[in-house]
Every structure is written in structure tokens, then in C-alpha cells.
Amino acid sequence: MAVGPAADESATPSAAATPAEPELPGALQDIRDRCADKSTVRPSAEKSPGVGDGSMPENPKWAENHGYLQTLRLSPRGACEGAAHREHLQEALSEQKSPNAAGIQDTLRALDYPQSRVLDLYESGGLVLFTLDLSDAVSGVCLDGSVGPQGARLEEHGVYLEGGCERPKGGH
């Protein structure tokens, strides 16, 4: 039995699902479509205060030692998608009365977030913490979340310069 497309089928992807932007489940595709008209050009980095301007920060090596925590800036499209994901999740996650990792995972799945996009889901200090990797070649959106008895706190950001949405481990 042959595997792959039949001889009369085209192996090229359709315009609706290019390799850079694979089709997403339900609400996630709606978010992508809602932001599709936004620019994908990332804004240039702003000069950080205290760098090369003659001032002496308290720890002159802080920026150098923490460079691994820098993220790419979100394009207008990425910012739009990140805000839309945050809004999509905020109410459902805040309704969790006694949040736990399994309950948060179920909520994320019910809201169409594939398990493969959920990173670092764990409980710590009465909170459930997680990262969603919503990045692709176009938007590069990551979302960090914490859910506790007082509600959900969600923050979108670009991918880390060292790669991916997971916070890089630092240290010497």
C-alpha cells in the first residue's frame, strides 16, 4: 500500500493552509483570521536606558548577564493575536474556584488549545503556571499564565532570543 498523496493528488498545500500558517482548531483560527490584516513587520528595538548613555547602573553587567531572557518584539499582528488569546482565556480561567493542573489542562483543551502547545504546566505555591506556544513563522506569540484563587494573570510576549516560548534556564 502506498503512503503519501496519490499520483493524481497535488502535494502542494492549499492557500488556506500554508506550511508557515497551518490550519488551527476552531476559535484559534478565528483569532488568526481576525488579526490577518495587521502588519507582520516587527518594530525595531528601542535603546535601553543606561546602555551607552554615560549613566552607571547599579550592576553594570546586569543586561549582559540577563541577555538570555530577551524576547523578540511582537509585530502588530502578533500583538493583536496575543491580546485576543489573552481575552479568549481570561474569563474561563478566572472562573476556576480551586485551580489545579488537570482542571486548567481540561479548560485549555475545551477552548481549542492543543496539548502540544501547552508547555510547563505545573502547580507551585497555590498557583497553576503554564506557557502556551502559539508561535509560528508569522506571529511568534507566546503566552505565560498563572491561575490561582484570585483569578488568572496572563501575559503575551514574543519568542525568547534563545529560541521558543519556554523561559530559558540561565546561570553559569
Rosetta blueprint (number, residue, H / E / L):
1 M L
2 A L
3 V L
4 G L
5 P L
6 A L
7 A L
8 D L
9 E L
10 S L
11 A L
12 T L
13 P L
14 S L
15 A L
16 A L
17 A L
18 T E
19 P L
20 A L
21 E E
22 P L
23 E L
24 L L
25 P L
26 G H
27 A H
28 L H
29 Q H
30 D H
31 I H
32 R H
33 D H
34 R H
35 C L
36 A L
37 D L
38 K L
39 S L
40 T L
41 V L
42 R L
43 P L
44 S L
45 A L
46 E L
47 K L
48 S L
49 P L
50 G L
51 V L
52 G L
53 D L
54 G L
55 S L
56 M L
57 P L
58 E L
59 N L
60 P L
61 K L
62 W H
63 A H
64 E H
65 N H
66 H L
67 G H
68 Y H
69 L H
70 Q L
71 T E
72 L L
73 R L
74 L L
75 S L
76 P H
77 R H
78 G H
79 A H
80 C H
81 E H
82 G H
83 A H
84 A H
85 H H
86 R H
87 E H
88 H H
89 L H
90 Q H
91 E H
92 A H
93 L H
94 S H
95 E L
96 Q L
97 K L
98 S L
99 P L
100 N L
101 A H
102 A H
103 G H
104 I H
105 Q H
106 D H
107 T H
108 L H
109 R H
110 A H
111 L L
112 D L
113 Y L
114 P L
115 Q H
116 S H
117 R H
118 V E
119 L E
120 D E
121 L E
122 Y E
123 E E
124 S E
125 G L
126 G L
127 L E
128 V E
129 L E
130 F E
131 T E
132 L E
133 D E
134 L E
135 S L
136 D L
137 A L
138 V L
139 S L
140 G L
141 V E
142 C E
143 L E
144 D E
145 G E
146 S E
147 V E
148 G E
149 P L
150 Q L
151 G E
152 A E
153 R E
154 L E
155 E E
156 E E
157 H E
158 G E
159 V L
160 Y E
161 L L
162 E L
163 G L
164 G L
165 C L
166 E L
167 R L
168 P L
169 K L
170 G L
171 G L
172 H L
